[in-house]
């Protein structure tokens, strides 16, 4: 059996009608949350704001029927990324509000206060931060940096903690930096 786009839209509309028939309406009615996937973005594509509605997978009905729609996106393409960007792309009853960045922590989310929005906004292109950042940070810090401080400064550039440690290890392997036990800090090689 071949399904047409209209058949899928009819299925979504019928499902919304079933939900409305079961859940009471009015000011004291419970809120209904629907979790849906977004389609895979095209290479180099990063939608934002109201354009995120176009990424909902399935049918335009998923974005047209609800009063409010939020989209959660990974903060980067890094598989170890633990930060997300949370955006309200539709709110029939008020302002959309500002988007925000969060980090996954033990099943909860903590705000990321120093998120690099310039990198995020860079025309949909992920800003690649490679190992060259590691010796640059050490040089800018006077030639020596403690491991935790180096990691924090790399994270401050928009990378996850795991990726920051990976960049330090890569820089060591390439002999761009070395760890001085006596100083308990990394130095340029």
Beta strands, then each sheet from edge to edge (+ up, - down):
strand 1: 68-74
strand 2: 83-91
strand 3: 100-105
strand 4: 108-111
strand 5: 144-145
strand 6: 177-180
strand 7: 185-188
sheet 1: 1+ 2- 3+ 4-
sheet 2: 5+ 7- 6+
end
